Amino acid sequence: MTNDISAGQVRPVAVTVDLVILTVRGDDLQVLLVERGKEPYLGRPALPGGYIREAETLDQAALRELGEETGLDGRRLHLEQLRTYGDPDRDPRGRVITVAYLALGPDLPAPLAGSDARNASWTSVSSILDGRIDLAFDHFKILQEALERARSQLEYTTIAAVFCPEPFTVSDLRKIYEVIWGIPLDPSNFRRKVTRAEHFLEPTGERRTPETGRPAAVYRRGTARLLYPPMLRSGDIARTHQTAPSLR
């Protein structure tokens, strides 16, 4: 079999990385968006990202872009590959394949002035999913799939604790689940589940006194990375007979 690579049949291919950077700020799930400063999609919001440099690995490019857009050290955050997006028409400039990453962290700060994120801002995920904000390229699809990845991982891993500045209370952790899943949870059942899960939480021996109510024990993230037993969204930690706020 011969390869026909005559003129006009082979298009140059570029490779980029895009970042879905999620955090919980003020009891709201937010994603970092940048305003595009050039065509295509001039002025439209988009996920931060950029082209891979020569001799740079995918992970190195993701860490670099994360630092440029947020001023954060990505090695201190949860950072993982989401998937690769390569539809031929996803970028009007030509064939561009992007490797999307999911980055998670607790109450991340505003983008730093003077960085590549000069025109970046934290945006409520719900305002994108309900159509109030229209993202460039196929970034809406990438955000949807990143959100579902994060929601699913809350069921089977201890990743929810990544969103909590340490030390934290069980109530702090429950709020993370409620914000990301978009459903209210039963406090007693939730406490029982997370405190009995193997090596999920590590007690500090200290207590925090809230403005109202009794002092609450505070914890750090334990050594476990897989959550056993898992906590399913459809399980008994969800409050029944209530209308839940939705991020869908």
Sine and cosine of phi, psi and omega as CSV:
sin_phi,cos_phi,sin_psi,cos_psi,sin_omega,cos_omega
0.00,0.00,0.68,-0.73,0.00,-1.00
-0.96,-0.29,0.48,-0.88,0.08,-1.00
-1.00,-0.06,0.83,-0.56,0.05,-1.00
-1.00,-0.10,0.98,-0.21,-0.02,-1.00
-0.88,-0.47,0.60,0.80,0.00,-1.00
-0.90,0.43,0.28,-0.96,-0.07,-1.00
-0.82,0.57,0.67,-0.74,0.05,-1.00
1.00,-0.06,-0.19,0.98,-0.04,-1.00
-0.97,-0.23,-0.26,0.96,0.00,-1.00
-0.89,-0.45,0.82,-0.57,0.02,-1.00
-0.97,-0.24,0.65,-0.76,0.10,-0.99
-0.86,0.51,0.59,-0.81,-0.03,-1.00
-0.88,-0.48,0.77,-0.64,0.08,-1.00
-0.95,-0.30,0.46,-0.89,0.00,-1.00
-0.84,-0.55,0.74,-0.67,0.02,-1.00
-0.78,-0.62,0.18,-0.98,0.22,-0.98
-0.86,-0.52,0.62,-0.78,0.10,-0.99
-0.83,-0.55,0.55,-0.83,-0.11,-0.99
-0.86,-0.51,0.81,-0.59,0.21,-0.98
-0.98,-0.17,0.98,-0.21,-0.07,-1.00
-0.98,-0.22,0.94,-0.35,-0.07,-1.00
-0.94,-0.34,0.62,-0.79,0.11,-0.99
-0.50,-0.87,0.27,-0.96,0.08,-1.00
-0.93,-0.36,0.88,-0.47,-0.02,-1.00
-0.79,-0.61,0.84,-0.54,0.01,-1.00
0.85,0.52,0.67,0.74,-0.01,-1.00
0.88,0.48,0.53,0.85,0.00,-1.00
-0.68,-0.73,0.75,-0.66,0.06,-1.00
-0.98,0.22,0.83,-0.56,-0.09,-1.00
-0.77,-0.63,0.44,-0.90,0.01,-1.00
-0.80,-0.60,0.56,-0.83,0.02,-1.00
-0.99,0.11,0.82,-0.58,0.05,-1.00
-0.86,-0.51,0.48,-0.88,0.10,-1.00
-0.88,-0.48,0.48,-0.88,0.08,-1.00
-1.00,-0.04,0.82,-0.57,-0.04,-1.00
-0.94,0.35,0.74,-0.67,-0.05,-1.00
-0.99,-0.16,0.06,1.00,0.01,-1.00
-0.46,-0.89,0.21,-0.98,0.05,-1.00
-0.96,0.29,0.47,-0.88,-0.01,1.00
-0.98,0.21,0.28,-0.96,0.03,-1.00
0.89,0.46,0.67,0.74,0.03,-1.00
-0.82,0.57,0.79,-0.62,0.03,-1.00
0.99,0.14,-0.12,0.99,-0.01,-1.00
-0.99,0.11,0.55,-0.83,0.09,-1.00
-0.95,0.30,0.52,-0.85,-0.02,-1.00
-0.46,-0.89,0.26,-0.97,0.14,-0.99
-0.95,0.32,0.57,-0.82,0.06,-1.00
-0.93,0.36,0.50,-0.87,0.01,-1.00
0.16,-0.99,-0.11,-0.99,0.00,-1.00
0.01,-1.00,0.06,-1.00,-0.02,-1.00
-0.96,0.27,0.54,-0.84,0.07,-1.00
-0.97,0.24,0.72,-0.69,0.00,-1.00
-0.99,0.13,0.31,-0.95,0.01,-1.00
-0.87,0.49,0.70,-0.71,0.02,-1.00
0.92,0.39,0.31,0.95,0.01,-1.00
-0.96,-0.28,0.73,-0.69,0.06,-1.00
-0.98,0.22,0.21,-0.98,0.03,-1.00
-0.87,0.49,-0.73,0.69,-0.01,-1.00
-0.90,0.44,-0.63,0.78,0.03,-1.00
-0.90,0.44,-0.64,0.77,0.02,-1.00
-0.91,0.42,-0.65,0.76,0.01,-1.00
-0.90,0.43,-0.68,0.73,0.03,-1.00
-0.90,0.43,-0.64,0.77,0.02,-1.00
-0.90,0.43,-0.73,0.68,0.00,-1.00
-0.90,0.44,-0.61,0.79,0.04,-1.00
-0.88,0.47,-0.68,0.73,0.02,-1.00
-0.92,0.40,-0.65,0.76,-0.01,-1.00
-0.92,0.39,-0.58,0.82,-0.09,-1.00
-1.00,0.05,-0.42,0.91,-0.10,-1.00
-0.81,-0.59,-0.29,0.96,-0.10,-0.99
0.97,0.24,0.21,0.98,-0.04,-1.00
-0.98,-0.19,0.47,-0.88,0.11,-0.99
-1.00,0.07,0.95,-0.32,-0.05,-1.00
-0.88,0.47,-0.32,0.95,0.02,-1.00
-0.94,0.33,-0.26,0.97,0.03,-1.00
-1.00,-0.10,-0.02,1.00,0.00,-1.00
-0.93,-0.36,0.21,-0.98,0.18,-0.98
-0.99,0.16,0.86,-0.51,-0.04,-1.00
-0.71,-0.70,0.81,-0.58,-0.01,-1.00
-0.55,-0.83,0.45,-0.89,0.10,-0.99
-0.94,0.33,0.70,-0.71,0.06,-1.00
-1.00,0.01,-0.92,0.38,0.11,-0.99
-0.14,-0.99,0.05,-1.00,0.01,-1.00
-0.97,-0.24,0.67,-0.74,0.01,-1.00
-0.87,-0.49,0.84,-0.54,-0.11,-0.99
-0.62,-0.79,0.44,0.90,0.04,-1.00
-0.84,0.54,0.66,-0.75,-0.10,-1.00
-0.85,0.53,-0.51,0.86,-0.09,-1.00
-0.96,-0.27,0.32,0.95,-0.06,-1.00
-0.95,0.31,-0.34,0.94,0.02,-1.00
-0.72,-0.69,0.86,-0.50,-0.05,-1.00
-0.92,0.40,-0.20,0.98,0.00,-1.00
-0.98,0.18,-0.29,0.96,-0.04,-1.00
0.50,-0.86,-0.22,-0.98,-0.05,-1.00
-0.98,0.20,0.95,-0.33,-0.01,-1.00
-0.80,-0.60,0.86,-0.50,0.06,-1.00
-0.98,-0.20,0.77,-0.64,0.00,-1.00
-0.88,-0.48,0.61,-0.79,0.11,-0.99
-0.97,-0.26,0.90,-0.43,-0.06,-1.00
-1.00,-0.01,0.63,-0.78,0.04,-1.00
-0.87,-0.50,0.51,-0.86,0.10,-0.99
-0.94,-0.34,0.82,-0.57,0.03,-1.00
-0.86,-0.51,0.72,-0.69,-0.05,-1.00
-0.77,-0.64,0.63,-0.77,0.03,-1.00
-0.29,-0.96,0.27,-0.96,-0.07,-1.00
-1.00,0.07,0.85,-0.52,0.14,-0.99
0.67,0.74,0.86,0.51,-0.08,-1.00
-0.92,0.40,0.54,-0.84,-0.06,-1.00
-0.97,0.25,0.18,-0.98,0.09,-1.00
-0.91,0.42,0.47,-0.88,0.04,-1.00
-0.84,0.55,0.57,-0.82,-0.06,-1.00
-0.99,0.16,0.70,-0.71,0.07,-1.00
-0.89,0.46,0.62,-0.78,0.03,-1.00
1.00,-0.01,-0.11,0.99,0.05,-1.00
-1.00,-0.08,-0.05,-1.00,0.06,-1.00
-0.92,0.40,-0.19,0.98,0.00,-1.00
-0.99,-0.11,0.47,0.88,-0.06,-1.00
-0.85,0.52,-0.57,0.82,0.00,-1.00
-0.95,-0.31,0.57,0.82,0.00,-1.00
-0.96,-0.28,0.39,-0.92,0.03,-1.00
-0.38,-0.93,0.44,-0.90,0.12,-0.99
-0.98,0.20,0.70,-0.71,-0.08,-1.00
-0.75,-0.67,0.68,-0.73,0.03,-1.00
-0.88,0.47,0.78,-0.63,0.00,-1.00
-0.87,0.49,-0.59,0.80,-0.03,-1.00
-0.88,0.47,-0.53,0.85,-0.02,-1.00
-0.95,0.32,-0.33,0.95,0.07,-1.00
-1.00,0.04,-0.70,0.72,-0.05,-1.00
-0.92,0.38,-0.47,0.88,0.01,-1.00
-1.00,-0.01,0.12,0.99,0.14,-0.99
1.00,-0.01,0.04,1.00,0.00,-1.00
-0.95,0.31,-0.43,0.90,0.02,-1.00
-0.83,-0.55,0.78,-0.63,-0.06,-1.00
-0.96,-0.29,0.91,-0.42,-0.06,-1.00
-0.99,0.10,0.44,-0.90,0.05,-1.00
-0.97,0.25,0.26,-0.97,0.05,-1.00
0.80,0.61,-0.63,-0.77,0.06,-1.00
-0.97,-0.23,0.49,0.87,-0.12,-0.99
-0.94,0.35,-0.40,0.92,0.09,-1.00
-0.90,0.44,-0.71,0.71,0.03,-1.00
-0.89,0.46,-0.68,0.73,0.01,-1.00
-0.88,0.47,-0.69,0.72,0.02,-1.00
-0.89,0.46,-0.70,0.72,0.01,-1.00
-0.84,0.54,-0.72,0.70,-0.06,-1.00
-0.95,0.30,-0.55,0.84,0.07,-1.00
-0.92,0.39,-0.64,0.77,0.02,-1.00
-0.90,0.44,-0.68,0.73,0.02,-1.00
-0.92,0.39,-0.57,0.82,0.08,-1.00
-0.88,0.48,-0.72,0.69,-0.01,-1.00
-0.90,0.45,-0.68,0.73,0.00,-1.00
-0.88,0.47,-0.68,0.73,-0.01,-1.00
-0.92,0.39,-0.62,0.78,-0.03,-1.00
-0.92,0.38,-0.45,0.89,0.07,-1.00
-0.89,0.45,-0.42,0.91,-0.02,-1.00
-0.98,0.21,-0.58,0.82,-0.18,-0.98
-0.88,-0.48,-0.11,0.99,0.01,-1.00
-0.76,-0.65,0.09,-1.00,0.01,-1.00
-1.00,-0.10,0.39,0.92,-0.13,-0.99
-0.91,0.42,-0.35,0.94,0.00,-1.00
-0.84,0.54,-0.55,0.84,-0.02,-1.00
-0.92,0.39,-0.32,0.95,0.05,-1.00
-0.88,0.47,-0.49,0.87,-0.04,-1.00
-0.99,0.17,-0.18,0.98,-0.09,-1.00
-0.98,-0.18,0.86,-0.52,0.17,-0.99
-0.89,0.46,0.74,-0.67,-0.03,-1.00
-1.00,0.07,0.55,-0.84,-0.09,1.00
-0.99,0.17,0.26,-0.96,-0.07,-1.00
-0.63,-0.77,0.32,-0.95,0.04,-1.00
-0.99,-0.14,0.21,-0.98,0.08,-1.00
-0.88,0.47,-0.57,0.82,0.04,-1.00
-0.90,0.43,-0.64,0.77,0.07,-1.00
-0.86,0.50,-0.70,0.71,-0.02,-1.00
-0.92,0.40,-0.65,0.76,0.01,-1.00
-0.88,0.48,-0.63,0.78,0.02,-1.00
-0.87,0.49,-0.60,0.80,0.04,-1.00
-0.88,0.48,-0.73,0.68,0.03,-1.00
-0.87,0.49,-0.69,0.72,-0.04,-1.00
-0.91,0.42,-0.65,0.76,-0.02,-1.00
-0.93,0.38,-0.70,0.72,-0.07,-1.00
-0.97,0.23,-0.65,0.76,0.04,-1.00
-0.98,0.21,-0.45,0.89,-0.03,-1.00
0.97,0.23,0.45,0.89,0.02,-1.00
-0.67,-0.74,0.53,-0.85,0.09,-1.00
-0.97,0.22,0.56,-0.83,-0.03,-1.00
-0.88,-0.47,0.51,-0.86,0.04,-1.00
-0.96,0.28,0.87,-0.50,-0.09,-1.00
-0.86,0.51,-0.67,0.74,-0.05,-1.00
-0.93,0.38,-0.72,0.69,0.01,-1.00
-0.90,0.43,-0.63,0.77,0.01,-1.00
-0.89,0.45,-0.72,0.69,0.01,-1.00
-0.85,0.53,-0.71,0.71,-0.02,-1.00
-0.88,0.48,-0.68,0.73,-0.04,-1.00
-0.90,0.43,-0.77,0.64,-0.13,-0.99
-0.96,0.27,-0.53,0.85,-0.01,-1.00
-0.98,0.21,-0.33,0.94,0.04,-1.00
-1.00,-0.08,-0.22,0.97,0.03,-1.00
-0.92,0.39,0.67,-0.74,-0.11,-0.99
-0.91,0.41,0.90,-0.44,0.13,-0.99
0.85,0.53,0.47,0.88,0.07,-1.00
-0.97,0.23,-0.77,0.63,-0.04,-1.00
-0.89,-0.45,0.57,-0.82,0.04,-1.00
-0.88,-0.48,0.93,-0.37,-0.01,-1.00
-0.88,0.47,0.63,-0.77,0.06,-1.00
-1.00,-0.04,-0.23,0.97,-0.07,-1.00
0.99,0.11,-0.01,1.00,0.00,-1.00
-0.96,-0.27,0.19,-0.98,0.02,-1.00
-0.71,-0.70,0.50,-0.86,0.02,-1.00
-0.92,-0.40,0.74,-0.67,-0.01,-1.00
-0.99,-0.13,0.91,-0.41,0.01,-1.00
-0.98,0.22,0.13,-0.99,0.03,-1.00
-0.89,0.46,-0.59,0.81,0.08,-1.00
-0.73,-0.68,0.50,-0.87,0.03,-1.00
1.00,-0.09,-0.09,-1.00,-0.07,-1.00
-1.00,0.06,0.39,-0.92,0.08,-1.00
-0.85,0.52,0.59,-0.81,-0.05,-1.00
-0.89,-0.46,0.64,-0.77,0.06,-1.00
-0.91,0.42,0.56,-0.83,0.02,-1.00
-0.90,-0.44,0.47,-0.88,-0.15,-0.99
-0.71,-0.70,0.26,-0.97,0.23,-0.97
-0.87,-0.50,0.25,-0.97,0.05,-1.00
-0.92,0.38,0.74,-0.67,0.02,-1.00
-0.98,0.18,-0.17,-0.99,-0.07,-1.00
-0.99,0.10,-0.29,0.96,-0.05,-1.00
-0.94,0.34,0.58,-0.81,0.13,-0.99
-0.91,-0.40,-0.44,0.90,0.14,-0.99
-0.99,-0.15,0.62,-0.79,-0.08,-1.00
-1.00,-0.10,0.89,-0.45,0.02,-1.00
-0.72,-0.70,0.82,-0.57,-0.09,1.00
-0.95,0.31,0.39,-0.92,-0.01,-1.00
-0.93,0.37,0.32,-0.95,0.07,-1.00
-0.89,-0.45,0.95,-0.30,-0.07,-1.00
-1.00,0.02,0.59,-0.81,0.03,-1.00
-0.85,0.53,-0.52,0.85,-0.03,-1.00
-1.00,0.00,0.10,0.99,-0.08,-1.00
-0.99,0.15,-0.22,-0.98,-0.13,-0.99
-0.99,0.13,0.07,1.00,0.06,-1.00
-0.99,0.10,-0.25,0.97,0.02,-1.00
-0.98,0.18,0.64,-0.77,0.09,-1.00
-0.96,0.29,0.68,-0.73,-0.01,-1.00
-0.99,-0.15,0.31,-0.95,0.07,-1.00
0.87,0.49,0.56,0.83,0.06,-1.00
-0.73,-0.68,0.49,-0.87,0.08,-1.00
-1.00,0.02,0.88,-0.48,-0.10,-0.99
-1.00,-0.06,0.59,-0.80,0.15,-0.99
-0.91,0.41,0.58,-0.81,-0.10,-1.00
-0.84,-0.54,0.59,-0.81,0.11,-0.99
-0.98,-0.22,0.11,0.99,-0.06,-1.00
-0.97,0.23,0.00,0.00,0.00,0.00
